């Protein structure tokens, strides 16, 4: 029985280390999270002194099907892919640049921040 409990603890420990963290970035006093709409991101940038540096549409066409796997389920949805390059103030007085990827009007990926200064 003691060995069984040890295996349970080991499995829980391994699952804790493999869980992926929530993806977000700080924009002044607001958080921008995956799943936010383009409007919410624009408002967060405007309210905190951030800005969109550039927008690109990497080869996506209206109605293009995008397949994704989320929480073990496959889904298919359509939408235009947009990449925004933004400048966002952090809470530490520094400004960072990020690449945001939207599918349709939902934020799907936040790239790593780099110092813009």
C-alpha positions, 0 to 999 in steps of 0.5 A: 500500500505504501508503494502505491501511495508513492506512485500516486505522489509521483504521478501528481508531481509529474503532472504539476510540472507538465501543466502549461501556464496561462499565457498573458502579458502585462500592459500597464495596469491591464492584462492581455490574455489569450482568447481576448478580442482585438477590441479588448487588446486595442482598449488595453493598449490605448488606456496604458500608452501602448501602440500597434507598431505593425499589422500583417496578414500572413497568407490568410484568405477570408474563410480559410480553415484553421485546425487546432487541438484544445483540451484533447478535442479537435476543432476547426474554425475559419477566420483571417490570421492577423499578426500584430507587433505591439509596444507595451509598457510594463509595470517596471517602467520599461517598454517591451515589444510583442508579436500577437497572433489573432485568428478571426478576432480572438488572440491565439498566441502571444510571442515572447517580449523583447526590450524595445528601448 
